[in-house]
């Protein structure tokens, strides 16, 4: 039963984790907008999500984040790969330069604000869908 519940919610868990990592990356770009030679980075959500669902779930040892079981009663964990450190495709990539700057910084504040807002809205939508799925599960459990 717990395995089926985990499977039902793992899709949203993966999406929320990658969205949160992407939000942190975009925030770092905004924070370093005035840093000379800073290169803006971003995560391609679609490829990172596909990689997290297929690669890490099939082979947790490849992601480098296998958890130790200190007692025989502990459940085996299958952690997801960190989308920012997973490499190509799907890892953090440098954003192409839209407008050159004298100090070598590639952060374009208009693009960053747009991507930050878009990612925040999509994160909130994922939370709303997850909340709806949990309400359905609770309704089924309570028999209503």
Secondary structure as GFF3:
##gff-version 3
##sequence-region A 1 144
A	DSSP	alpha_helix	2	31	.	.	.	ID=ss1
A	DSSP	beta_strand	41	43	.	.	.	ID=ss2
A	DSSP	alpha_helix	45	51	.	.	.	ID=ss3
A	DSSP	pi_helix	52	56	.	.	.	ID=ss4
A	DSSP	alpha_helix	57	58	.	.	.	ID=ss5
A	DSSP	three_ten_helix	60	63	.	.	.	ID=ss6
A	DSSP	beta_strand	92	94	.	.	.	ID=ss7
A	DSSP	alpha_helix	109	142	.	.	.	ID=ss8
###
